[in-house]
Amino acid sequence: MAKKSKETKYIFIVGGVMSGVGKGITCASIGRILISKGYNVSAIKIDPYINLDAGTMNPTEHGEVFVTEDGDETDQDIGNYERFLNKNIYRENYMTTGRVYSAVIQRERNLEYGGRCVEVVPHIPEEVIRRIKLAVKKDKAEIMIVEIGGTVGEYQNLLFLEAARMMHLAAPENVLFIMVSYLPIPSIIGEMKTKPTQHAVRALNSAGIQPDFIVARSVVSIDAPRRRKLAIFCNIQENDVISAPDIKSIYDVPINFEKDNLGKRLLEKFNLPLKKKDLVDWRKMVNKIKSAKKPVNIGMVGKYFSTGDFCLTDSYISVIEAIKHAGAANNVKPVLSWINAEDVEKQGVKILKKFDGIIVPQGWGSRGSEGKIKTIEYCRENNLPYLGLCYGMQMAVIEFARNVLGFKGANSEEVDAKTAYPVIHIMPGQKELLAKKQYGGTIRLGGWPCKIAPGTRLASAYAKASADKAAALKKNKLIVSERHRHRYEFNNKYREQLEKAGLRVAGASLDGKIVEAVEITKHPFFIGTQFHPEYISRPLNPHPLFVEFIRVCGKGKK
């Protein structure tokens, strides 16, 4: 058996041919495989854009903004890492070109370079390496997987490739490279083509890097002739070409990779012992997803779906995955439909009648808000299970104020700054920030404690998750940590009136000043949360609120 090295090992994941073919899922899946073999694994995402973080980007352009426990606004791949690795990923594990350059410039201003001329090379790659090592130290990672965004040959990621090359040069026994590359099958030809991947490998070679593995993404599995051709022309061994066909569930990817013994091959190249050989819990979870037959129809009413002629479900990827996790926990098959809130405004609530439950997820601004309010009114009046997330909670408060309390024109200050009934208003201190146009990273972010009110449906959902939570609830001390991303909040001026009318505050901050969750307790399921439970739902540990929502939806299925 190989002797275990104490030095951290690094796996760099790069893309070839085109983006969007699954580098993030590949990174997360390799992490899950290596964890199953007994190693402490973590992951880093490097994004080549100049933005300091993902917080100010439009979801329809870039996909969901994922918020970490320590309040970093990151790329959605960090969410995939957390779900697959079943652990928190922190801000040290996320970097952008903007962050790297900003740090180098600040160091230069502080005379930390001793008066030397500061240059793009080597100082930018050195900062990248410093950040990678910092993340390793915090995670105490034995194996760190680093995903470099974009594809080889792009100007934007050359400096990150240079950092990887320098790390390999310093300790080649500790660094491996994996290229995730797409192999097209032109319909007019009907044959899988390797030439684009060959060119991508040559582009990587021109950056001084030779891939150790090629993950062959395509609509079908790569065959022996194509595998052999890649081995010959890309200078790798045939069994280091890993098949990655299209599949129905991303959670199948680690299992598919293991068919080619990817985990074993990685450890052999690192000269690391194979301590375990299992994906037992993971396989059980995947089988539960596959075996579920009973459909439950869930409608998602939002506005970040369309980009041109295409539907971008990545805007709500954490919600989608949380629903899948909850479906497996309840042995049902969630069938998700996308409803643009503006379509509800135009066509009315008749388009909601086929659903067993409705979710209104996060959002910003006024567009589609009236459609969301109509949706919530329909759920409340027809006892249809409703889950509102962040903006979805705020819209639920507005609907209740308008239609139960009779507060005509009640609204959020975000939508109508002059509303007579600002039941949702801007958080203290935020007006000054907006006046100065300080948008990025200034809102309420990250994990915050929430005290759950006893006797609520919310309390019941959390208590079912574990005996510890149930015991805490009996002592009226159930406190959970949930993640946030908001600038507006429940206006306590109307709290007493709303509660008397039946909209109960089910969760609040420890000092009681910030309303974290509301519910109609007598309703089959009507809960809105200011926090984002979807961020911490994981396939091996589904979030109790989603589990309870899907359970009620399945129970009351039409």
Secondary structure, 3 states (H helix, E strand, C coil): CCCCCCCCEEEEEEEECCCCCCHHHHHHHHHHHHHHCCCCEEEEEEECCCCCCCCCCCHHHHCCCEECCCCCEECHHHHHHHHHHCCCCCHHHEEEHHHHHHHHHHHHHCCCCCCCCCCHHHHHHHHHHHHHHHHHHHHCCCEEEEEECCCCCCHHHHHHHHHHHHHHHHCHHHEEEEEEEECCCCCCCCCCCCHHHHHHHHHHHHCCCCCCEEEEEECCCCCHHHHHHHHHHHCCCHHHEEEEECCCCHHHHHHHHHHCCHHHHHHHHCCCCCCCCCCHHHHHHHHHHHHCCCEEEEEEEECCCEECCEECHHHHHHHHHHHHHHHHHCCCEEEEEEEEHHHHHHHCHHHHCCCCEEEECCCCCCCCHHHHHHHHHHHHHCCCCEEEECHHHHHHHHHHHHHCCCCCCCEECCCCCCCCCEEEEECCCHHHHHHCCCCCCCCEEEEEEEEECCCCHHHHHHHCCCHHHHHHHHCCCCEEEEEEEECEEECHHHHHHHHHHCCEEEEECCCCCCEEEEECCCCCCEEEECCCHHHHCECCECCHHHHHHHHHHHHCCC
